[in-house]
Amino acid sequence: MRKLFLAALASAACSFGAAQAATPVQVTFSGSDRLGYNAFGPPTYFDQQTALLDALGANPTFSFTFEYDPDAVKVGGAFPVTLLSGQAGSITDFSDYTASILGGGGNILNFRLYRLDYQQSSLTYTSQITFTLVDNQGGLTGGGGSLPDTIDPASLEQRNAEFRITRSGGVGQGYRYLGGGTSVGVQVVLPPPEPPPEPPPVGNVPEPATWALLILGFAGAGQALRARRARRARRAQATA
């Protein structure tokens, strides 16, 4: 009986823990207005880098949806995040980028996509896409340096998007980027929690005849118990 009780208690604890698990948060960044352009250094870059900026130059629309777990643990200075979908101009494949969230526990969150395009000795080329959220009222603070359980777009003071390519070494430092924050849309979705498991099926209700047999059985058992007690009483009187 004790083992059964402990097993039931452990099962209840597991169910409670599952019920308390944080709900994943989906955040979508989008825009359709032409972003500001800035550049520094000689315009020497790889085609795969300039393709991103050229695509946005021809069609400035973009939309990126990320999903993160509020209980995620920071690894190497960044939180893990999943890129569910991405589109920048005509480009829709961002599988060669690494997604992460920088920040947490403060007023700023950076959703970043990073790709190392080339590296040899001191020569490095990268492509980066960064979406920055700023909430000076603490709405991006999850507590203890963690991610927030949700994000309220109405409370954001800043919402910036930046598409940047960089170069270090070789012909010198350089960068080109498209960026801006006046028209970046932010949409937050909390997916519905998984439904609880269905209860085990209830057995069929016994037929009336079965109920009658059960009642008769209980009555017979009671009568036998009373007869046994009466025999014990008579024996006790006979030996007294």
C-alpha positions in Angstrom: 0.0 0.0 0.0 2.9 2.4 0.9 4.6 1.7 -2.5 1.3 2.4 -4.3 0.9 5.7 -2.4 4.4 6.8 -3.2 3.9 6.0 -6.9 0.7 8.0 -7.0 2.4 10.9 -5.3 5.3 10.8 -7.8 2.8 10.7 -10.7 1.0 13.7 -9.3 4.2 15.6 -8.9 5.1 14.9 -12.5 1.7 16.1 -13.7 2.1 19.3 -11.6 5.5 19.9 -13.1 4.2 19.4 -16.6 1.3 21.8 -15.9 3.8 24.5 -14.8 6.0 24.3 -17.9 6.4 27.6 -19.7 4.5 28.1 -22.9 6.7 28.8 -26.0 6.5 32.4 -27.3 6.4 33.3 -31.0 7.6 36.7 -32.1 7.2 38.0 -35.7 9.1 41.0 -37.0 7.9 42.5 -40.3 8.2 45.6 -42.4 7.5 46.9 -45.9 9.0 50.4 -45.9 12.4 51.0 -47.4 15.1 50.9 -44.8 17.9 53.5 -44.4 21.3 52.6 -46.0 24.8 53.2 -44.5 28.2 52.0 -45.5 31.9 52.3 -44.5 35.1 51.2 -46.2 35.8 49.7 -49.6 32.8 47.9 -51.2 34.5 44.5 -51.4 32.2 41.7 -50.3 31.1 38.2 -51.4 28.1 37.8 -53.7 26.2 35.9 -51.0 26.6 38.8 -48.7 25.5 41.5 -51.2 22.6 39.3 -52.4 20.7 40.0 -49.1 21.0 43.8 -49.4 20.2 43.7 -53.1 17.1 41.7 -52.5 15.8 44.2 -49.9 16.8 47.0 -52.2 14.5 45.6 -54.9 11.7 44.6 -52.5 11.9 46.1 -49.0 9.4 43.7 -47.4 10.6 41.3 -44.8 9.0 39.0 -42.2 10.8 36.8 -39.7 9.1 34.6 -37.0 11.1 33.2 -34.0 10.0 30.9 -31.2 11.7 30.7 -27.8 11.2 28.9 -24.5 11.1 31.3 -21.5 12.8 28.6 -19.4 15.7 28.4 -21.8 19.2 28.7 -20.3 21.9 31.0 -21.7 24.7 29.2 -23.3 27.9 31.1 -24.4 26.3 34.5 -23.7 23.2 33.8 -25.8 19.8 32.1 -25.4 18.7 29.5 -28.0 15.8 30.4 -30.3 14.3 28.8 -33.3 13.7 30.6 -36.6 10.3 29.3 -37.8 10.3 31.3 -41.1 12.1 34.1 -42.7 11.7 36.3 -45.8 13.7 39.3 -46.9 12.8 40.5 -50.4 13.0 37.5 -52.6 15.1 35.4 -50.2 13.3 32.8 -48.1 16.1 30.4 -47.2 18.0 31.3 -44.0 18.9 27.8 -42.9 22.7 28.6 -43.0 22.2 31.3 -40.3 22.5 30.7 -36.6 19.7 32.1 -34.5 20.1 33.4 -31.0 18.8 35.9 -28.5 21.2 38.3 -26.9 20.1 40.0 -23.6 17.6 38.8 -21.1 16.9 40.1 -17.6 17.2 43.7 -18.8 15.5 46.3 -21.0 16.8 45.1 -24.3 16.4 41.9 -26.4 18.2 41.3 -29.6 17.0 38.5 -31.9 19.9 37.8 -34.1 20.7 35.7 -37.2 24.4 35.2 -37.9 26.3 33.7 -40.7 30.1 33.4 -41.1 30.6 33.8 -44.8 34.4 33.5 -44.9 37.3 33.3 -42.5 41.0 32.9 -43.0 43.7 34.1 -40.6 42.7 37.7 -39.8 40.2 38.0 -42.7 36.6 37.6 -41.7 33.3 38.2 -43.6 29.9 37.9 -41.9 26.2 38.5 -42.5 24.0 39.5 -39.7 20.3 40.2 -39.2 19.3 41.8 -35.9 15.9 42.7 -34.5 16.2 44.9 -31.4 13.4 45.5 -28.8 13.7 48.1 -26.1 11.3 48.4 -23.1 12.6 50.7 -20.4 9.7 49.8 -18.1 11.1 46.3 -17.6 8.7 44.4 -19.7 11.5 42.4 -21.3 12.7 41.1 -17.9 12.0 37.5 -17.1 13.7 37.6 -13.7 17.1 36.2 -12.8 18.5 37.0 -16.2 16.0 34.9 -18.1 13.7 35.5 -21.0 10.2 37.0 -20.5 7.1 34.8 -20.5 5.6 37.2 -23.1 6.2 40.5 -24.9 3.8 43.4 -25.0 4.3 45.2 -28.3 2.4 48.3 -27.0 5.0 48.8 -24.2 8.1 48.9 -26.6 9.9 52.2 -26.9 12.0 50.9 -29.8 11.7 48.2 -32.4 14.6 48.1 -34.8 15.6 46.0 -37.8 19.1 45.8 -39.2 20.5 43.8 -42.1 24.3 44.1 -42.0 27.3 42.6 -43.9 30.8 43.1 -42.5 34.4 42.7 -43.4 37.5 42.8 -41.2 41.1 42.4 -42.5 42.2 42.3 -46.1 41.4 45.6 -47.7 40.4 47.0 -44.3 37.4 47.2 -42.0 34.1 47.7 -43.7 30.3 47.3 -43.4 27.1 47.9 -45.3 23.7 47.8 -43.8 20.0 48.5 -44.2 18.2 49.4 -41.0 15.5 51.4 -39.3 13.0 51.3 -36.5 10.1 53.6 -37.4 8.0 51.0 -39.2 9.0 47.6 -37.9 6.0 45.6 -36.9 6.1 43.2 -33.9 3.5 40.5 -33.3 3.6 38.2 -30.3 1.7 34.9 -30.2 1.4 32.5 -27.4 0.6 29.0 -28.8 -2.2 27.3 -27.0 -1.0 24.8 -24.4 -1.2 21.1 -25.2 -4.6 19.6 -24.1 -4.4 17.4 -21.0 -4.4 13.7 -21.5 -7.8 12.0 -21.8 -9.0 10.2 -18.7 -9.1 6.4 -18.9 -12.3 5.0 -20.2 -15.0 4.2 -17.7 -16.2 0.6 -17.6 -19.7 -0.3 -18.6 -22.5 0.1 -16.1 -23.6 -3.4 -14.8 -26.9 -4.7 -16.0 -29.8 -5.0 -13.5 -29.4 -8.8 -13.3 -25.7 -8.3 -12.4 -26.7 -5.8 -9.7 -29.1 -8.3 -8.3 -26.4 -11.0 -8.1 -24.0 -8.5 -6.4 -26.7 -7.6 -3.8 -27.5 -11.2 -3.1 -23.8 -12.0 -2.8 -23.3 -9.2 -0.2 -26.4 -10.3 1.6 -25.2 -13.9 1.7 -21.8 -12.9 2.9 -23.4 -10.8 5.7 -25.6 -13.7 6.8 -22.7 -16.1 6.9 -20.7 -13.6 9.0 -23.6 -13.3 11.5 -24.0 -17.1 11.7 -20.3 -17.5 12.4 -20.5 -14.9 15.2 -23.6 -16.7 16.7 -21.7 -20.0 16.8 -18.8 -18.4 18.6 -21.1 -17.0 21.1 -22.8 -20.3 21.9 -19.5 -22.0 22.3 -18.4 -19.4 24.7 -21.6 -19.8 26.8 -21.1 -23.6 26.8 -17.6 -23.4 28.2 -18.4 -20.8 30.8 
